[in-house]
Amino acid sequence: MIDLHTHTFFSDGVLSPSELVYRAKNKGYTSIALTDHIDYSNMEFVITKIVKVAKILTENYDILVLPGAELTYVPPKLIKSATDECRRFGAKVIVVHGETLAENVPPNTNLYAVKAGVDILAHPGCLSEEEADIAAQNDVKIEITTRKYHKVTNKEVAQIALKKNAKLVLNTDTHMPEDLLTKEIVAQALFDIGFGIDYYDIMQNNSHEIIDKTEMT
């Protein structure tokens, strides 16, 4: 299993990176990205720490650990420059905290995220056809999330994304141990959007595309 959106105690998760990764490995994960909440106040501190521990854990726990960041409530017009800065500090997977209906996210966050060419637009809420079209053009993956409250629009997000040929990935937005993927959680998430379990292979291939890009940087 692959999960490219998780949180540690470097933001609002409850686990250290080491414990999160080891628990994920024991759940059957092959790859995980550590994507704590980032803005201009903490990006250098958090990302450099995550880069260091990701290398250590990859080498010692036989699981690919990618250092990442979730740009959260960054002023939309600054998402592109923030993305560039996060990559400069070593983040390999850039997620943007999309316009979920569960929170009051700045308007146009989705639009500026897909224009910026980030890796993943997370829990985008009411994804528009324009946003999905730009995501497809810029190879931004659209997240189907298993996270409570954020997942209420998964079915609509999937329909719009696929209509415009934007690619879907399945992530957990993990904050606690019980959030991590299991086969049952995967099956339920796919059932909720009207897909069979076989579609998970396509989603994993889409996640692999992100991983493959990190190996070229």
N, CA and C of each residue as an Amber inpcrd file, in Angstrom:
protein
   651
   0.8410000  -1.1980000   0.0000000   0.0000000   0.0000000   0.0000000
   0.8800000   1.2550000   0.0000000   0.3590000   2.2940000  -0.6040000
   1.0540000   3.5780000  -0.7160000   0.1530000   4.6580000  -0.1270000
   0.7450000   5.5360000   0.6710000  -0.0060000   6.6230000   1.2860000
   0.8720000   7.8690000   1.2400000   0.4610000   8.8740000   0.4880000
   1.2960000  10.0520000   0.2760000   0.7590000  11.2980000   0.9750000
   0.0070000  11.1030000   2.0550000  -0.5060000  12.2360000   2.8270000
  -0.6830000  11.7910000   4.2840000   0.3120000  12.0920000   5.1210000
   0.2590000  11.7230000   6.5430000   0.8790000  12.8350000   7.3860000
   0.5600000  12.7940000   8.6860000   1.0390000  13.8220000   9.6080000
   1.6850000  13.2100000  10.8470000   2.7410000  13.8590000  11.3230000
   3.4420000  13.4510000  12.5370000   3.2810000  14.5370000  13.5860000
   3.9900000  14.3790000  14.7120000   3.8960000  15.4160000  15.7360000
   4.6570000  16.6960000  15.3750000   5.2240000  16.7430000  14.1520000
   5.7720000  17.9990000  13.6760000   4.6590000  18.9650000  13.2490000
   3.4220000  18.4600000  13.1360000   2.2690000  19.3540000  12.9840000
   1.1920000  18.8670000  13.9400000   0.0720000  18.3390000  13.4200000
  -1.0180000  17.9570000  14.3170000  -1.2370000  16.4540000  14.4140000
  -0.2530000  15.6570000  13.9800000  -0.3080000  14.2210000  14.2040000
   0.1280000  13.8860000  15.6230000  -0.1590000  12.6610000  16.0490000
   0.1580000  12.2790000  17.4330000   1.4110000  11.4150000  17.5370000
   1.9500000  10.9460000  16.3970000   3.0780000  10.0320000  16.4230000
   4.3600000  10.6950000  15.9370000   5.4840000  10.2190000  16.4320000
   6.7730000  10.6110000  15.8700000   6.8900000  10.0260000  14.4670000
   7.7510000  10.5710000  13.6280000   7.9540000   9.9770000  12.3100000
   8.3380000   8.4990000  12.3880000   9.1980000   8.1640000  13.3100000
   9.6630000   6.7710000  13.4100000   8.5200000   5.8260000  13.7560000
   7.6740000   6.2240000  14.7150000   6.5660000   5.3460000  15.0930000
   5.5370000   5.2570000  13.9740000   5.2380000   6.3700000  13.3440000
   4.2790000   6.3520000  12.2400000   4.7520000   5.4210000  11.1300000
   6.0040000   5.5450000  10.7470000   6.5380000   4.7260000   9.6510000
   6.5540000   3.2530000  10.0360000   6.9500000   2.9390000  11.2530000
   7.0060000   1.5310000  11.6460000   5.6070000   0.9190000  11.7150000
   4.6610000   1.6820000  12.2220000   3.2790000   1.1840000  12.2380000
   2.7670000   0.9730000  10.8070000   3.1030000   1.8940000   9.9050000
   2.6830000   1.7570000   8.5100000   3.3040000   0.5100000   7.8820000
   4.5690000   0.2870000   8.1350000   5.2470000  -0.9050000   7.6070000
   4.5180000  -2.1730000   8.0610000   4.1400000  -2.2080000   9.3300000
   3.4550000  -3.3910000   9.8600000   2.0320000  -3.5400000   9.3360000
   1.4710000  -2.4660000   8.7750000   0.1620000  -2.5410000   8.1260000
   0.2600000  -3.0400000   6.6860000   1.4960000  -3.1480000   6.1780000
   1.6780000  -3.6090000   4.8100000   2.0310000  -2.5200000   3.8220000
   2.3540000  -1.3300000   4.3190000   2.7590000  -0.2390000   3.4300000
   4.1010000  -0.5610000   2.7680000   4.2290000  -0.1040000   1.5360000
   5.5270000  -0.1520000   0.8440000   6.1410000   1.2280000   0.7090000
   5.2940000   2.2710000   0.7120000   5.7630000   3.6520000   0.5830000
   4.8590000   4.5690000   1.3830000   5.4770000   5.6050000   1.9670000
   4.7100000   6.5880000   2.7310000   5.3880000   7.9440000   2.5900000
   4.6000000   9.0010000   2.5180000   5.1340000  10.3600000   2.5350000
   4.7320000  11.0270000   3.8410000   5.6780000  11.7120000   4.4530000
   5.4280000  12.4720000   5.6730000   5.1840000  13.9190000   5.2590000
   3.9400000  14.3720000   5.3790000   3.5240000  15.6530000   4.7810000
   2.8740000  16.5360000   5.8360000   3.6550000  16.9990000   6.7720000
   3.1030000  17.8290000   7.8340000   2.6460000  19.1860000   7.3110000
   1.7570000  19.8090000   8.0680000   1.2150000  21.1110000   7.6870000
   2.3310000  22.1610000   7.6810000   2.3950000  22.9040000   6.5900000
   3.4790000  23.8590000   6.3670000   2.9100000  25.2030000   5.9220000
   3.5240000  26.2780000   6.4140000   3.3650000  27.5930000   5.7920000
   4.7240000  28.2820000   5.8780000   4.7610000  29.5730000   5.6640000
   6.0570000  30.2570000   5.6410000   6.7160000  30.3310000   7.0180000
   5.9700000  30.0640000   8.0800000   6.5370000  30.1610000   9.4260000
   7.4060000  28.9710000   9.8070000   7.1300000  27.8040000   9.2220000
   7.7920000  26.5900000   9.7210000   8.4050000  25.7100000   8.6450000
   8.3500000  26.1160000   7.3790000   8.7330000  25.1810000   6.3100000
  10.1860000  24.7310000   6.4160000  11.0980000  25.6320000   6.6900000
  12.4990000  25.2210000   6.7530000  12.7370000  24.2730000   7.9190000
  12.2300000  24.6230000   9.0940000  12.4480000  23.7920000  10.2790000
  11.8930000  22.3840000  10.0920000  10.6170000  22.2950000   9.7000000
   9.9650000  20.9860000   9.6110000  10.5420000  20.1490000   8.4720000
  10.6640000  20.7290000   7.3000000  11.0940000  19.9280000   6.1490000
  12.5050000  19.3970000   6.3300000  13.4140000  20.2040000   6.8330000
  14.7860000  19.7100000   7.0000000  14.8450000  18.5740000   8.0160000
  14.0160000  18.6290000   9.0520000  13.9700000  17.5260000  10.0300000
  13.3900000  16.2640000   9.3970000  12.3300000  16.4420000   8.6040000
  11.6910000  15.2900000   7.9650000  12.6110000  14.6680000   6.9150000
  13.3430000  15.4950000   6.1770000  14.3080000  14.9670000   5.1960000
  15.3160000  14.0520000   5.8950000  15.8210000  14.4930000   7.0310000
  16.8150000  13.7090000   7.7600000  16.2510000  12.3740000   8.2260000
  15.0850000  12.4080000   8.8650000  14.5380000  11.1690000   9.4200000
  14.0180000  10.2450000   8.3240000  13.5330000  10.7920000   7.2110000
  13.0520000   9.9460000   6.1110000  14.1800000   9.0850000   5.5540000
  15.3430000   9.6620000   5.4360000  16.5030000   8.9070000   4.9380000
  16.8680000   7.7860000   5.9070000  16.8820000   8.0990000   7.1940000
  17.2220000   7.1080000   8.2100000  16.2180000   5.9600000   8.2000000
  14.9410000   6.2860000   8.1500000  13.9020000   5.2550000   8.2220000
  13.8530000   4.4110000   6.9590000  14.0630000   5.0160000   5.8100000
  14.1190000   4.2500000   4.5620000  15.2360000   3.2220000   4.6200000
  16.3650000   3.6140000   5.1420000  17.5300000   2.7310000   5.1910000
  17.3940000   1.6240000   6.2310000  16.5860000   1.8550000   7.2730000
  16.5410000   0.9020000   8.3850000  15.2570000   0.0890000   8.4900000
  14.1600000   0.5580000   7.9020000  12.8800000  -0.1250000   8.0850000
  12.3360000  -0.7760000   6.8140000  13.1110000  -0.7780000   5.7420000
  12.7130000  -1.4640000   4.5130000  11.3510000  -0.9750000   4.0160000
  11.1970000   0.3390000   3.9910000  10.0050000   0.9810000   3.4570000
  10.4580000   2.3170000   2.8880000   9.9190000   2.7090000   1.7500000
  10.2980000   3.9840000   1.1520000   9.5760000   5.1080000   1.8820000
  10.3460000   5.9970000   2.4810000   9.7920000   7.1310000   3.2180000
  10.1880000   8.4090000   2.4830000   9.1870000   9.1530000   2.0460000
   9.4270000  10.3740000   1.2750000   9.1610000  11.5990000   2.1370000
  10.0940000  12.5470000   2.1650000   9.8430000  13.7960000   2.8730000
   8.9160000  14.6890000   2.0520000   7.9010000  15.2090000   2.6940000
   6.9510000  16.0410000   1.9630000   6.4550000  17.1950000   2.7970000
   5.4030000  17.8380000   2.3240000   4.8020000  18.9750000   3.0100000
   3.3780000  19.1460000   2.5240000   2.5010000  19.5450000   3.4210000
   1.1450000  19.9310000   3.0240000   1.0030000  21.4360000   3.2350000
   0.9990000  22.1730000   2.1520000   0.7990000  23.6110000   2.2300000
  -0.6310000  23.8730000   2.6990000  -0.7480000  24.5690000   3.8240000
  -2.0250000  24.6750000   4.5120000  -2.3710000  26.1330000   4.7870000
  -3.4540000  26.5970000   4.1810000  -3.9250000  27.9690000   4.3590000
  -2.8990000  29.0030000   3.8900000  -1.9860000  28.6090000   3.0300000
  -1.0830000  29.5690000   2.4110000  -1.9120000  30.4530000   1.4750000
  -1.7060000  31.7780000   1.4900000  -2.4490000  32.6210000   0.5520000
  -2.3410000  32.0680000  -0.8660000  -3.4750000  31.8360000  -1.5200000
  -3.4660000  31.1110000  -2.7970000  -2.4510000  31.6130000  -3.8210000
  -2.2930000  32.9270000  -3.9500000  -1.3690000  33.4570000  -4.9540000
   0.0880000  33.1420000  -4.6350000   0.3570000  32.6790000  -3.4050000
   1.7260000  32.3590000  -2.9980000   2.0140000  30.8560000  -3.0410000
   1.0420000  30.0700000  -3.4620000   1.2390000  28.6190000  -3.4430000
   2.3930000  28.1940000  -4.3460000   2.5190000  28.7920000  -5.5110000
   3.6080000  28.4120000  -6.4140000   4.9700000  28.7230000  -5.7990000
   5.1420000  29.9080000  -5.2550000   6.4380000  30.2530000  -4.6680000
   6.7040000  29.4280000  -3.4170000   5.6630000  29.1340000  -2.6440000
   5.8330000  28.2840000  -1.4610000   6.2250000  26.8680000  -1.8600000
   5.6390000  26.3810000  -2.9370000   5.9960000  25.0560000  -3.4530000
   7.4670000  25.0080000  -3.8280000   7.9070000  26.0140000  -4.5410000
   9.3160000  26.0580000  -4.9550000  10.2390000  26.0870000  -3.7470000
   9.8460000  26.8360000  -2.7250000  10.7010000  26.9380000  -1.5420000
  10.7340000  25.6170000  -0.7760000   9.5910000  24.9590000  -0.6650000
   9.5570000  23.6530000   0.0120000  10.4420000  22.6490000  -0.7090000
  10.4160000  22.6650000  -2.0250000  11.2700000  21.7440000  -2.7870000
  12.7430000  22.0970000  -2.5590000  13.0430000  23.3640000  -2.4300000
  14.4280000  23.7720000  -2.1900000  14.9270000  23.2380000  -0.8510000
  14.0380000  23.1410000   0.1290000  14.4220000  22.6060000   1.4260000
  14.4590000  21.0760000   1.4480000  14.0080000  20.4400000   0.3520000
  14.1280000  18.9890000   0.2480000  12.8420000  18.2070000   0.2200000
  11.7030000  18.8770000   0.2290000  10.4270000  18.1610000   0.1510000
  10.2790000  17.5080000  -1.2240000   9.9260000  16.2430000  -1.2260000
   9.7750000  15.4980000  -2.4780000   8.3180000  15.3820000  -2.9190000
   7.3920000  15.4840000  -1.9900000   5.9630000  15.3880000  -2.2980000
   5.2670000  16.6190000  -1.7420000   4.6930000  17.4140000  -2.6290000
   3.9920000  18.6270000  -2.2060000   2.4950000  18.4020000  -2.3300000
   1.8270000  18.4880000  -1.1920000   0.3710000  18.3790000  -1.1030000
  -0.1680000  19.7610000  -0.7660000  -1.3250000  20.1070000  -1.3140000
  -2.0030000  21.3340000  -0.9030000  -3.3120000  20.9710000  -0.2140000
  -3.5300000  21.5820000   0.9280000  -4.7560000  21.4240000   1.7140000
  -5.8910000  22.1070000   0.9540000  -6.6790000  21.2830000   0.2660000
  -7.6980000  21.8160000  -0.6180000  -8.9180000  22.3550000   0.0940000
  -9.8890000  22.8050000  -0.7000000 -11.0590000  23.5170000  -0.1900000
 -12.1460000  22.5760000   0.3230000 -11.7760000  21.7380000   1.2860000
 -12.7170000  20.8340000   1.9300000 -13.9190000  21.5990000   2.4750000
 -15.0750000  20.9610000   2.4380000 -16.2720000  21.5770000   2.9980000
 -16.2480000  21.5930000   4.5240000 -15.3200000  20.8460000   5.1150000
 -15.2520000  20.7440000   6.5690000 -14.5560000  21.9380000   7.2140000
 -13.8960000  22.7700000   6.4140000 -13.1520000  23.9060000   6.9580000
 -13.3090000  25.1150000   6.0420000 -12.9860000  26.2710000   6.5800000
 -13.0980000  27.5170000   5.8260000 -11.7490000  27.8400000   5.1730000
 -11.4330000  27.1310000   4.1020000 -10.1630000  27.2810000   3.3920000
 -10.2480000  28.4910000   2.4590000  -9.1410000  29.2470000   2.2910000
  -9.1930000  30.4200000   1.4140000  -9.7010000  30.0720000   0.0170000
 -10.6540000  30.8490000  -0.5110000 -11.1590000  30.6080000  -1.8720000
 -10.0260000  30.6570000  -2.8960000 -10.1740000  29.8370000  -3.9280000
  -9.2060000  29.7290000  -5.0290000  -7.9500000  28.9490000  -4.6590000
  -7.9270000  28.3440000  -3.4730000  -6.7920000  27.4800000  -3.1230000
  -6.6560000  26.3510000  -4.1300000  -7.7720000  25.7020000  -4.4630000
  -7.7070000  24.5990000  -5.4360000  -7.1230000  25.0720000  -6.7620000
  -7.6150000  26.2010000  -7.2420000  -7.2070000  26.6970000  -8.5530000
  -5.7150000  27.0140000  -8.5880000  -5.2260000  27.7090000  -7.5850000
  -3.8110000  28.0690000  -7.5810000  -2.9220000  26.8410000  -7.3310000
  -3.4370000  25.8560000  -6.6260000  -2.6640000  24.6330000  -6.4040000
  -2.4420000  23.8720000  -7.7090000  -3.5010000  23.6960000  -8.4870000
  -3.3340000  22.9440000  -9.7390000  -2.5470000  23.7580000 -10.7540000
  -2.6770000  25.0820000 -10.7300000  -1.8660000  25.9090000 -11.6120000
  -0.3930000  25.8260000 -11.2500000  -0.1080000  25.6650000  -9.9480000
   1.2740000  25.5970000  -9.4800000   1.9430000  24.2770000  -9.8150000
   1.1460000  23.2770000 -10.1870000   1.7240000  21.9770000 -10.5190000
   2.2370000  21.2140000  -9.3220000   1.5320000  21.3330000  -8.1810000
   1.9080000  20.5430000  -7.0150000   1.6620000  19.0620000  -7.3170000
   2.0470000  18.2030000  -6.4000000   1.8750000  16.7710000  -6.6610000
   0.4460000  16.2980000  -6.4190000  -0.1510000  16.7780000  -5.3210000
  -1.4830000  16.2940000  -4.9320000  -2.3290000  17.4480000  -4.4220000
  -3.5540000  17.5310000  -4.9310000  -4.5570000  18.4130000  -4.3480000
  -5.4030000  17.5620000  -3.4060000  -5.2670000  17.8270000  -2.1100000
  -5.9360000  16.9940000  -1.1050000  -7.3500000  17.4830000  -0.8400000
  -8.2210000  16.5350000  -0.5390000  -9.6220000  16.8020000  -0.1670000
 -10.1280000  18.1330000  -0.7200000 -10.3360000  18.2050000  -2.0460000
 -10.6510000  19.4890000  -2.6890000 -12.0760000  19.9710000  -2.5230000
 -12.9260000  19.2110000  -1.8450000 -14.2990000  19.6760000  -1.6540000
 -15.0540000  19.7320000  -2.9630000 -15.5930000  20.9060000  -3.3270000
 -16.3510000  21.0580000  -4.5690000 -15.3920000  21.3480000  -5.7180000
 -14.7350000  20.3230000  -6.1930000 -13.7960000  20.4580000  -7.3130000
 -14.5510000  20.9000000  -8.5550000 -14.0400000  21.9280000  -9.2240000
 -14.6860000  22.4040000 -10.4420000 -14.1070000  21.6950000 -11.6610000
 -14.8460000  21.7500000 -12.7650000 -14.3410000  21.1600000 -13.9940000
 -13.0890000  21.9010000 -14.4780000 -13.0530000  23.2050000 -14.2930000
 -11.8630000  23.9650000 -14.6780000 -10.6360000  23.4950000 -13.8890000
 -10.8090000  23.3270000 -12.5830000  -9.7020000  22.8800000 -11.7340000
  -9.2450000  21.4770000 -12.1220000 -10.1970000  20.6030000 -12.3940000
  -9.8560000  19.2400000 -12.7930000  -9.1320000  19.2320000 -14.1350000
  -9.5630000  20.0780000 -15.0430000  -8.9350000  20.1600000 -16.3640000
  -7.4820000  20.6410000 -16.2470000  -7.2490000  21.6670000 -15.4440000
  -5.8880000  22.1640000 -15.2460000  -5.0400000  21.1150000 -14.5260000
  -5.6350000  20.4200000 -13.5620000  -4.9130000  19.3510000 -12.8640000
  -4.4380000  18.2930000 -13.8480000  -5.3080000  17.9120000 -14.7780000
  -4.9260000  16.9120000 -15.7780000  -3.7870000  17.4140000 -16.6490000
  -3.8580000  18.6710000 -17.0490000  -2.8190000  19.2480000 -17.9020000
  -1.4720000  19.3380000 -17.1810000  -1.5080000  19.6390000 -15.8750000
  -0.2820000  19.8360000 -15.1030000   0.1380000  18.6200000 -14.2980000
  -0.5360000  17.4860000 -14.5380000  -0.2190000  16.2270000 -13.8570000
  -0.2820000  16.3570000 -12.3380000  -1.3060000  17.0620000 -11.8810000
  -1.5850000  17.1410000 -10.4450000  -2.5970000  16.0500000 -10.1120000
  -2.2610000  15.1960000  -9.1720000  -3.1660000  14.1260000  -8.7840000
  -4.2330000  14.6670000  -7.8250000  -5.4490000  14.1580000  -7.9760000
  -6.5720000  14.5610000  -7.1300000  -6.7890000  13.4800000  -6.0740000
  -6.8800000  13.9180000  -4.8290000  -6.9730000  12.9640000  -3.7240000
  -8.4000000  12.5210000  -3.4350000  -8.5520000  11.2130000  -3.3050000
  -9.7050000  10.6110000  -2.6480000  -9.2200000  10.2690000  -1.2400000
  -9.8880000  10.8190000  -0.2470000  -9.3940000  10.7170000   1.1180000
 -10.2590000   9.7890000   1.9660000  -9.6230000   9.1290000   2.9130000
 -10.3650000   8.3270000   3.8810000 -10.6120000   9.1010000   5.1680000
 -10.2010000  10.3690000   5.1900000 -10.2970000  11.1850000   6.3980000
 -11.7390000  11.5920000   6.6830000 -12.1700000  11.3830000   7.9330000
 -13.5110000  11.7480000   8.3690000 -13.7790000  13.2120000   8.0910000
 -14.9840000  13.5400000   7.7030000 -15.4550000  14.8800000   7.3540000
 -14.9500000  15.3430000   5.9890000 -13.6600000  15.1560000   5.6960000
 -13.1480000  15.5570000   4.3910000 -13.6940000  14.6740000   3.2700000
 -14.0540000  13.4460000   3.5940000 -14.3920000  12.4710000   2.5540000
 -15.8220000  12.5730000   2.0220000 -16.6060000  13.5020000   2.5440000
 -18.0310000  13.5380000   2.1650000 -18.2320000  13.8770000   0.6900000
 -17.2620000  14.5260000   0.0700000 -17.4090000  14.8840000  -1.3430000
 -16.6090000  13.9640000  -2.2710000 -16.0950000  12.8580000  -1.7400000
 -15.2530000  11.9630000  -2.5500000 -15.9080000  11.5450000  -3.8610000
 -17.1790000  11.1700000  -3.8040000 -17.8350000  10.6510000  -5.0100000
 -17.9140000  11.7300000  -6.0860000 -18.3100000  12.9240000  -5.6950000
 -18.4090000  14.0240000  -6.6580000 -17.0320000  14.4140000  -7.1940000
 -16.0300000  14.4280000  -6.3160000 -14.6530000  14.7360000  -6.7240000
 -14.1770000  13.7290000  -7.7650000 -14.4240000  12.4480000  -7.5210000
 -13.9980000  11.4030000  -8.4510000 -14.6680000  11.5750000  -9.8120000
 -15.9460000  11.8570000  -9.8070000 -16.6800000  12.0130000 -11.0750000
 -16.1340000  13.1790000 -11.8980000 -15.9240000  14.3150000 -11.2530000
 -15.4110000  15.4940000 -11.9720000 -13.9950000  15.2460000 -12.4670000
 -13.1610000  14.6730000 -11.6130000 -11.7700000  14.4190000 -11.9970000
 -11.6870000  13.4990000 -13.2030000 -12.4170000  12.4200000 -13.1780000
 -12.3360000  11.4630000 -14.2780000 -12.9680000  12.0120000 -15.5540000
 -13.9630000  12.8610000 -15.4110000 -14.5630000  13.4920000 -16.5920000
 -13.5240000  14.3070000 -17.3520000 -12.5710000  14.8960000 -16.6220000
 -11.5480000  15.7430000 -17.2230000 -10.1870000  15.0400000 -17.3260000
 -10.1910000  13.7250000 -17.0970000  -8.9700000  12.9070000 -17.2100000
  -7.8970000  13.2600000 -16.1880000  -8.2940000  13.8170000 -15.0510000
  -7.3650000  14.0140000 -13.9420000  -7.2340000  12.6950000 -13.1810000
  -6.0470000  12.4120000 -12.7100000  -5.7760000  11.1240000 -12.0760000
  -6.0260000  11.1740000 -10.5700000  -6.5730000  10.0800000 -10.0520000
  -6.9260000   9.9780000  -8.6470000  -5.8950000   9.1740000  -7.8660000
  -5.6560000   9.6040000  -6.6180000  -4.8650000   8.8150000  -5.6740000
  -5.6680000   8.6630000  -4.3960000  -5.3950000   7.5900000  -3.6660000
  -6.0690000   7.3480000  -2.3890000  -5.0830000   7.5650000  -1.2510000
  -5.4210000   8.4860000  -0.3530000  -4.5800000   8.7860000   0.8090000
  -5.4370000   8.8400000   2.0670000  -4.7500000   8.8010000   3.2190000
  -5.4770000   8.7650000   4.4870000  -5.5330000  10.0900000   5.2260000
  -4.5560000  10.9890000   4.9850000  -4.4540000  12.1860000   5.8240000
  -4.3080000  11.7510000   7.2850000  -3.4940000  10.7370000   7.5080000
  -3.3420000  10.1430000   8.8340000  -2.8780000  11.1500000   9.8750000
  -3.5590000  11.1260000  11.0320000  -3.1370000  11.8780000  12.2120000
  -2.9170000  10.9580000  13.4170000  -3.6060000   9.8100000  13.4010000
  -3.5520000   8.8590000  14.5140000  -3.3330000   7.4530000  13.9640000
  -2.8550000   6.5340000  14.7970000  -2.5710000   5.1750000  14.3020000
  -3.7450000   4.5130000  13.6020000  -4.9440000   4.7240000  14.1190000
  -6.1210000   4.0600000  13.5440000  -6.5080000   4.6150000  12.1800000
  -5.8980000   5.7100000  11.7510000  -6.1850000   6.2770000  10.4350000
  -5.4890000   5.5300000   9.3010000  -4.4510000   4.7800000   9.6150000
  -3.6520000   4.1340000   8.5710000  -4.4820000   3.1590000   7.7420000
  -4.0880000   3.0120000   6.4950000  -4.8140000   2.1430000   5.5650000
  -4.8180000   0.6830000   6.0080000  -5.9360000   0.0420000   5.7550000
  -6.0550000  -1.4140000   5.8020000  -6.8070000  -1.8200000   4.5370000
  -6.8370000  -3.0970000   4.2460000  -7.5780000  -3.5560000   3.0760000
  -9.0560000  -3.1990000   3.1840000  -9.5730000  -3.2460000   4.3990000
 -10.9880000  -2.9380000   4.6120000 -11.2710000  -1.4530000   4.3600000
 -10.3700000  -0.5850000   4.8010000 -10.5360000   0.8470000   4.5860000
 -10.4680000   1.1740000   3.1020000  -9.5350000   0.5420000   2.4000000
  -9.4220000   0.7500000   0.9520000 -10.7170000   0.3320000   0.2550000
 -11.2040000  -0.8540000   0.5830000 -12.4170000  -1.3670000  -0.0600000
 -13.6100000  -0.4530000   0.1990000 -13.7460000   0.0460000   1.4210000
 -14.8720000   0.9160000   1.7520000 -14.7820000   2.2380000   1.0130000
 -13.5760000   2.8020000   0.9250000 -13.3910000   4.0780000   0.2220000
 -13.7760000   3.9490000  -1.2490000 -13.3960000   2.8480000  -1.8630000
 -13.7300000   2.6370000  -3.2680000 -15.2190000   2.3790000  -3.4530000
 -15.8020000   1.6140000  -2.5510000 -17.2420000   1.3520000  -2.6100000
 -18.0340000   2.6600000  -2.5120000 -17.5830000   3.5540000  -1.6390000
 -18.2960000   4.8190000  -1.4240000 -18.3090000   5.7130000  -2.6590000
 -17.3270000   5.5570000  -3.5420000 -17.3210000   6.3780000  -4.7660000
 -17.8040000   5.5860000  -5.9790000 -18.2780000   4.3710000  -5.7190000
 -18.8780000   3.5820000  -6.7840000 -17.9030000   2.7750000  -7.6080000
 -16.7020000   2.5180000  -7.0710000 -15.6880000   1.7560000  -7.7890000
 -15.4590000   0.4030000  -7.1310000 -15.0010000  -0.5470000  -7.9230000
 -14.6110000  -1.8360000  -7.3920000 -13.1920000  -1.7970000  -6.8560000
 -12.8210000  -2.8260000  -6.1250000 -11.5020000  -2.8790000  -5.4980000
 -10.3800000  -2.8710000  -6.5260000 -10.6560000  -3.3440000  -7.7490000
  -9.6190000  -3.3630000  -8.7790000  -9.1130000  -1.9660000  -9.1210000
  -9.9370000  -0.9420000  -8.8810000  -9.5170000   0.4140000  -9.2140000
  -8.3570000   0.8860000  -8.3390000  -8.1580000   0.2220000  -7.2130000
  -7.0360000   0.5970000  -6.3450000  -5.6970000   0.4240000  -7.0500000
  -5.6120000  -0.5490000  -7.9450000  -4.3630000  -0.7320000  -8.7000000
  -4.0600000   0.5000000  -9.5460000  -5.0940000   1.0810000 -10.1400000
  -4.8980000   2.2950000 -10.9330000  -4.4450000   3.4410000 -10.0330000
  -5.0640000   3.5630000  -8.8760000  -4.6850000   4.6210000  -7.9430000
  -3.2420000   4.4600000  -7.4710000  -2.8500000   3.2260000  -7.2180000
  -1.4650000   2.9930000  -6.7980000  -0.4850000   3.3230000  -7.9280000
  -0.8640000   2.9980000  -9.1500000  -0.0120000   3.3670000 -10.2820000
   0.1370000   4.8870000 -10.3740000  -0.9500000   5.6070000 -10.0940000
  -0.8820000   7.0640000 -10.0970000   0.0380000   7.5740000  -8.9930000
  -0.0240000   6.9430000  -7.8350000   0.8970000   7.3060000  -6.7520000
   2.3360000   6.9920000  -7.1290000   2.5220000   5.8790000  -7.8190000
   3.8800000   5.5150000  -8.2670000   4.4430000   6.5660000  -9.2210000
   3.5860000   7.1960000 -10.0070000   4.0630000   8.2480000 -10.9010000
   4.6850000   9.3930000 -10.1050000   4.0810000   9.7310000  -8.9680000
   4.6480000  10.7630000  -8.1050000   5.9830000  10.3010000  -7.5410000
   6.0270000   9.0530000  -7.0870000   7.2690000   8.5000000  -6.5330000
   8.3680000   8.4860000  -7.5750000   8.0130000   8.0930000  -8.7810000
   9.0060000   8.0380000  -9.8630000   9.5930000   9.4260000 -10.1330000
   8.7470000  10.4560000 -10.0590000   9.2480000  11.8280000 -10.2630000
  10.2440000  12.2210000  -9.1870000  10.0280000  11.7500000  -7.9540000
  10.9460000  12.1260000  -6.8770000  12.3360000  11.5380000  -7.1130000
  12.3950000  10.4140000  -7.7900000  13.6820000   9.7690000  -8.0320000
  14.4880000  10.4940000  -9.1120000  13.8310000  11.3990000  -9.8430000
  14.5310000  12.1510000 -10.8690000  15.0010000  13.5130000 -10.3670000
  14.6700000  13.8290000  -9.1100000  15.0480000  15.1240000  -8.5490000
  16.1110000  14.9770000  -7.4700000
